[in-house]
Amino acid sequence: MAAIMAASLAACTVAAPRTVAPTVTATAETQPVGTRGDAADDPAIWVNAAAPGESLVIGTDKKGGLAVYRLDGSLRQFLPIGRVNNVDVRDGFPLGGRTVPIVTASDRDRNAIVIYTIAPDTLELVDVTDGVVGTNLSEIYGLCMYVEPSSGRHYVFVNDKDGRYQQHELEPRPAGRVGARLVREFRLGGQPEGCAADDVTGWLYVGEETRGFFRVRAAADAPAQLELVDEVGTGHLVADVEGIAIHAKADGTGYIVVSSQGDDAFAIYARAPGNAFVGRFRVTAGAFDGVSGTDGLDVTSAALPAPYEHGLLVVQDDANTAPRAPQNFKLVPWRDVQQVIPPRR
């Protein structure tokens, strides 16, 4: 196992006023989750390269399990596996002589990582976890994935409410199962949850709910040196800092999207080195109710069927109000976001 590394930063809370931000609207919403209260949390988008219209949105019901939705928001599959908090997906994992997509989620009932693949014929999630892929975390919380470009190795980052982060390498096991081994640890000074890794640049972005968000090298053998990207109190982010996702274009450009939960907004940063702040926006009422208090989010730049030709943003909605129902996820065309944020310089 690679050396265990540590790095810590003190947390602080700074109040910031609600600021004006341009707005966009959702063009679809998912079926509400099956449990009430604070339940829906984190989505992941799987792009079906062979049939983009059959791409999937995978969302957590952190009181009940994993839900799989079509692009029109209808429910395709539900797995009643318990309290799963965050979810992510990557393609290209070698298993059984072929490469498959891998979906992982943080299992709060067992402080473990659950692992699925997507069946090519049915597009349903199939459990391939090798037993219980445990962690020594006391309260597993956030999760995101990373694929190292030079080696193709797949990793899962998980965190604990006490600030600890772990990096696990996924490994193929006999009989088509998948396990993992711990390769690195580090720590934030306060409570984390959202994270996202850029597979091309090699940066991992991690949020500290009341402080801001940071970047750290994602390589398993890299020093765990955290660099502050932006913090609460600058007018860009209002605590809690929650979901983080990367709008990654093939030409190397793109954006980092961060949920500014405290003022129902989203902050946009350049993907390019330096991660300069670009702008903010909100998702307000249109054909569907507006979005408030977002926890998790995901985004893709892939060309999907209209109106998502320029990509798709999926965000959790804390208060699903029209009609009033349990929480769900809203789907927003990236072209609309692109129109309301300043152009890249």
C-alpha positions as CSV (number, residue, x, y, z in Angstrom):
1,M,0.0,0.0,0.0
2,A,1.3,3.5,-0.8
3,A,2.3,5.7,2.0
4,I,-0.5,7.2,4.1
5,M,-0.3,11.0,3.9
6,A,-1.9,13.7,6.0
7,A,-2.7,17.4,5.5
8,S,-5.1,19.6,7.5
9,L,-6.6,23.0,7.2
10,A,-8.6,24.8,9.9
11,A,-12.2,25.5,9.2
12,C,-13.9,28.8,9.5
13,T,-17.4,30.2,8.8
14,V,-17.9,33.6,7.2
15,A,-21.3,34.9,6.4
16,A,-22.0,36.3,2.9
17,P,-25.0,38.2,1.6
18,R,-27.3,36.8,-1.0
19,T,-26.2,38.3,-4.4
20,V,-28.0,38.8,-7.7
21,A,-27.3,36.0,-10.2
22,P,-28.7,35.2,-13.7
23,T,-31.2,32.4,-14.0
24,V,-31.9,29.3,-16.0
25,T,-34.8,26.8,-15.9
26,A,-35.0,23.0,-15.8
27,T,-36.4,21.2,-18.9
28,A,-37.1,18.0,-17.1
29,E,-37.2,16.6,-13.6
30,T,-36.9,13.1,-12.2
31,Q,-39.7,11.2,-10.5
32,P,-39.5,12.0,-6.8
33,V,-37.6,9.7,-4.5
34,G,-39.6,7.2,-2.5
35,T,-38.9,8.6,1.0
36,R,-39.8,12.0,2.4
37,G,-37.7,14.6,4.2
38,D,-34.0,15.1,3.4
39,A,-33.6,12.1,1.1
40,A,-32.4,12.8,-2.5
41,D,-28.8,13.8,-2.4
42,D,-26.3,13.1,-5.2
43,P,-26.7,12.3,-9.0
44,A,-24.3,10.9,-11.5
45,I,-24.7,11.0,-15.3
46,W,-23.7,7.9,-17.4
47,V,-23.3,8.8,-21.1
48,N,-24.2,5.8,-23.3
49,A,-21.7,6.4,-26.1
50,A,-23.4,3.8,-28.3
51,A,-26.9,5.3,-27.9
52,P,-26.8,8.8,-26.3
53,G,-30.6,8.8,-25.9
54,E,-30.3,5.8,-23.6
55,S,-28.0,7.6,-21.2
56,L,-28.8,7.4,-17.5
57,V,-29.0,9.6,-14.4
58,I,-28.3,7.7,-11.3
59,G,-29.4,9.3,-8.0
60,T,-29.2,8.5,-4.4
61,D,-32.1,8.3,-2.0
62,K,-30.0,8.4,1.2
63,K,-32.9,6.9,3.2
64,G,-33.6,4.0,0.8
65,G,-31.2,3.2,-2.1
66,L,-30.2,4.0,-5.7
67,A,-32.5,5.2,-8.4
68,V,-31.8,5.0,-12.1
69,Y,-33.6,7.5,-14.4
70,R,-34.0,8.0,-18.1
71,L,-33.3,11.4,-19.6
72,D,-37.0,12.3,-19.4
73,G,-36.8,11.8,-15.7
74,S,-38.9,8.6,-15.5
75,L,-37.7,5.9,-13.2
76,R,-36.0,2.9,-14.9
77,Q,-34.7,1.0,-11.9
78,F,-34.6,1.3,-8.1
79,L,-32.3,-0.7,-5.8
80,P,-33.5,-0.7,-2.2
81,I,-30.0,-1.1,-0.7
82,G,-30.2,1.3,2.2
83,R,-28.6,4.6,3.1
84,V,-26.4,5.4,0.1
85,N,-25.2,9.0,0.2
86,N,-23.1,9.9,-2.9
87,V,-22.6,8.2,-6.2
88,D,-20.3,8.4,-9.2
89,V,-19.5,6.5,-12.5
90,R,-16.6,5.8,-14.8
91,D,-16.2,3.9,-18.0
92,G,-13.4,1.6,-19.1
93,F,-12.9,-0.7,-16.1
94,P,-11.3,-4.1,-17.1
95,L,-13.5,-7.0,-15.9
96,G,-13.9,-10.5,-17.2
97,G,-12.0,-9.8,-20.4
98,R,-13.8,-6.7,-21.4
99,T,-14.2,-3.1,-20.2
100,V,-17.3,-2.1,-18.4
101,P,-18.8,1.1,-16.7
102,I,-18.4,1.1,-12.9
103,V,-20.8,2.8,-10.5
104,T,-19.8,3.3,-6.9
105,A,-21.7,4.7,-4.0
106,S,-21.0,5.4,-0.3
107,D,-22.9,3.0,2.0
108,R,-23.7,4.7,5.3
109,D,-25.2,1.5,6.8
110,R,-21.9,-0.4,6.7
111,N,-19.4,2.5,6.2
112,A,-18.5,0.8,2.9
113,I,-18.2,1.2,-0.8
114,V,-20.8,-0.5,-3.0
115,I,-19.9,-1.3,-6.6
116,Y,-22.1,-1.9,-9.6
117,T,-21.6,-2.3,-13.3
118,I,-24.2,-1.4,-16.0
119,A,-25.5,-4.4,-18.0
120,P,-25.0,-3.7,-21.7
121,D,-28.3,-5.4,-22.7
122,T,-30.7,-4.1,-20.1
123,L,-28.8,-1.0,-18.9
124,E,-29.6,-2.0,-15.4
125,L,-27.2,-1.8,-12.5
126,V,-25.7,-5.1,-11.4
127,D,-24.0,-5.6,-8.1
128,V,-20.4,-6.7,-8.5
129,T,-19.1,-5.8,-5.0
130,D,-16.6,-8.4,-3.7
131,G,-18.2,-9.0,-0.3
132,V,-18.2,-5.9,1.8
133,V,-15.7,-3.3,0.7
134,G,-15.2,-1.7,4.1
135,T,-13.5,1.4,5.2
136,N,-12.3,2.3,8.7
137,L,-14.3,5.5,8.6
138,S,-16.8,6.1,11.4
139,E,-19.4,7.9,9.2
140,I,-18.8,7.6,5.5
141,Y,-20.3,10.5,3.6
142,G,-19.1,11.9,0.2
143,L,-17.7,9.9,-2.7
144,C,-16.2,10.5,-6.2
145,M,-14.2,8.6,-8.7
146,Y,-11.0,9.1,-10.7
147,V,-9.3,7.3,-13.6
148,E,-5.6,7.8,-13.9
149,P,-4.9,8.6,-17.5
150,S,-1.4,7.1,-17.7
151,S,-2.4,3.7,-16.2
152,G,-6.2,3.4,-16.6
153,R,-6.4,2.6,-12.9
154,H,-9.8,3.4,-11.3
155,Y,-9.9,5.0,-7.8
156,V,-12.7,5.9,-5.4
157,F,-12.4,8.8,-3.0
158,V,-14.6,8.7,0.1
159,N,-14.7,11.0,3.1
160,D,-16.0,11.1,6.7
161,K,-17.8,13.8,8.5
162,D,-14.8,14.2,10.7
163,G,-12.7,15.5,7.8
164,R,-10.9,12.3,6.8
165,Y,-10.5,11.4,3.1
166,Q,-9.5,8.0,1.8
167,Q,-8.4,6.9,-1.7
168,H,-9.2,3.3,-2.7
169,E,-8.0,1.6,-5.9
170,L,-10.6,-0.6,-7.5
171,E,-9.4,-4.1,-8.4
172,P,-10.9,-6.9,-10.5
173,R,-11.5,-10.1,-8.5
174,P,-12.4,-13.7,-9.4
175,A,-15.9,-14.5,-10.7
176,G,-16.5,-11.0,-12.1
177,R,-16.4,-9.3,-8.7
178,V,-14.7,-6.0,-7.9
179,G,-12.9,-5.1,-4.7
180,A,-10.7,-2.2,-3.5
181,R,-7.6,-1.5,-1.5
182,L,-6.7,1.6,0.5
183,V,-3.8,3.6,-1.0
184,R,-3.9,7.0,0.6
185,E,-5.4,9.2,3.3
186,F,-5.5,12.9,4.1
187,R,-7.7,15.2,6.1
188,L,-9.6,18.5,5.9
189,G,-10.0,20.8,8.8
190,G,-13.8,20.7,8.7
191,Q,-16.7,18.6,7.4
192,P,-16.4,17.6,3.7
193,E,-18.9,16.0,1.3
194,G,-18.8,16.9,-2.3
195,C,-15.8,16.1,-4.5
196,A,-14.9,15.6,-8.2
197,A,-11.8,14.5,-10.0
198,D,-10.6,15.7,-13.4
199,D,-9.2,12.6,-15.1
200,V,-7.3,14.7,-17.6
201,T,-5.6,17.3,-15.5
202,G,-5.2,15.0,-12.5
203,W,-6.7,17.4,-9.9
204,L,-9.2,16.3,-7.2
205,Y,-11.5,19.1,-6.0
206,V,-12.9,18.7,-2.5
207,G,-15.4,20.8,-0.6
208,E,-15.3,21.8,3.0
209,E,-18.8,22.8,3.8
210,T,-18.3,25.9,5.9
211,R,-14.9,26.9,4.4
212,G,-14.8,26.6,0.6
213,F,-13.2,24.2,-1.8
214,F,-9.7,23.0,-2.5
215,R,-7.7,21.1,-5.0
216,V,-5.2,18.3,-4.4
217,R,-3.3,16.0,-6.8
218,A,-5.4,12.9,-7.4
219,A,-2.5,10.5,-8.0
220,A,-2.2,7.9,-5.3
221,D,1.5,8.6,-4.8
222,A,1.2,12.4,-4.8
223,P,1.7,14.5,-1.6
224,A,-1.7,15.4,-0.1
225,Q,-1.0,19.2,-0.4
226,L,-4.3,21.0,-0.4
227,E,-4.6,24.3,-2.3
228,L,-7.5,26.7,-1.6
229,V,-9.4,27.5,-4.8
230,D,-12.2,29.7,-3.3
231,E,-13.8,30.2,0.1
232,V,-17.1,31.2,1.7
233,G,-17.3,35.0,2.2
234,T,-15.9,36.1,-1.2
235,G,-19.4,36.6,-2.6
236,H,-19.0,33.5,-4.7
237,L,-20.0,30.8,-2.2
238,V,-22.4,30.7,0.7
239,A,-22.2,27.8,3.1
240,D,-22.7,25.0,2.9
241,V,-20.4,24.2,0.0
242,E,-21.9,21.0,-1.4
243,G,-21.8,19.3,-4.8
244,I,-18.9,19.7,-7.2
245,A,-18.7,18.6,-10.8
246,I,-16.5,19.1,-13.8
247,H,-17.8,20.2,-17.3
248,A,-14.9,18.7,-19.2
249,K,-14.6,19.3,-23.0
250,A,-12.4,17.3,-25.2
251,D,-10.3,20.3,-26.1
252,G,-9.2,20.7,-22.5
253,T,-11.5,23.6,-21.7
254,G,-14.5,23.5,-19.5
255,Y,-15.8,24.5,-16.0
256,I,-16.0,23.5,-12.4
257,V,-19.6,23.8,-11.0
258,V,-20.0,24.1,-7.3
259,S,-23.3,24.2,-5.2
260,S,-23.6,27.3,-3.1
261,Q,-26.3,25.8,-0.9
262,G,-26.7,28.7,1.4
263,D,-28.2,31.1,-1.2
264,D,-29.7,28.5,-3.6
265,A,-27.0,29.2,-6.3
266,F,-24.2,27.7,-8.3
267,A,-20.7,29.0,-8.8
268,I,-18.7,28.5,-12.0
269,Y,-14.9,28.3,-12.2
270,A,-12.6,27.8,-15.1
271,R,-11.3,24.3,-15.6
272,A,-8.0,25.7,-16.8
273,P,-5.0,26.1,-14.4
274,G,-5.8,28.6,-11.7
275,N,-9.5,27.8,-11.7
276,A,-10.5,31.5,-12.0
277,F,-14.0,32.4,-10.9
278,V,-16.3,32.9,-13.9
279,G,-19.8,33.6,-12.6
280,R,-22.9,32.4,-10.7
281,F,-26.4,31.4,-11.6
282,R,-29.7,30.0,-10.2
283,V,-32.2,27.5,-11.4
284,T,-35.6,29.2,-11.1
285,A,-39.2,28.2,-11.9
286,G,-40.3,27.6,-15.5
287,A,-41.9,24.5,-16.8
288,F,-40.9,23.0,-13.4
289,D,-40.4,24.5,-10.0
290,G,-37.1,26.2,-9.2
291,V,-34.2,24.6,-7.3
292,S,-33.2,25.4,-3.7
293,G,-30.7,24.1,-1.2
294,T,-28.9,21.9,-3.7
295,D,-26.7,19.1,-2.2
296,G,-25.2,17.0,-5.0
297,L,-24.9,17.7,-8.8
298,D,-23.3,16.4,-11.9
299,V,-22.6,17.7,-15.4
300,T,-21.5,16.4,-18.7
301,S,-20.3,18.1,-21.9
302,A,-21.4,15.1,-24.1
303,A,-23.8,15.7,-26.9
304,L,-27.1,14.2,-25.9
305,P,-30.6,14.4,-27.5
306,A,-32.2,17.8,-27.6
307,P,-32.3,20.0,-25.6
308,Y,-29.0,18.6,-24.2
309,E,-26.9,18.9,-27.4
310,H,-24.2,21.0,-25.6
311,G,-24.3,19.0,-22.4
312,L,-26.5,18.4,-19.3
313,L,-26.5,19.6,-15.7
314,V,-28.4,17.6,-13.1
315,V,-28.9,19.1,-9.6
316,Q,-30.7,17.9,-6.5
317,D,-33.7,19.9,-5.4
318,D,-34.2,20.3,-1.7
319,A,-37.8,21.5,-2.0
320,N,-39.9,19.9,-4.8
321,T,-42.9,22.2,-4.7
322,A,-44.9,22.1,-7.9
323,P,-46.6,19.9,-7.1
324,R,-45.4,19.4,-3.5
325,A,-43.7,16.0,-3.4
326,P,-40.5,14.3,-2.0
327,Q,-37.2,15.6,-3.2
328,N,-36.0,15.0,-6.8
329,F,-33.4,16.0,-9.4
330,K,-33.8,18.7,-12.0
331,L,-32.3,18.5,-15.5
332,V,-30.9,21.7,-17.1
333,P,-29.5,22.1,-20.6
334,W,-25.9,23.3,-20.5
335,R,-26.5,25.6,-23.4
336,D,-28.7,27.7,-21.2
337,V,-26.0,27.9,-18.5
338,Q,-23.5,28.8,-21.1
339,Q,-25.7,31.7,-22.2
340,V,-25.9,33.4,-18.8
341,I,-22.2,33.1,-17.7
342,P,-19.4,35.3,-19.0
343,P,-17.5,33.8,-22.0
344,R,-14.1,32.3,-21.4
345,R,-11.2,34.7,-22.0
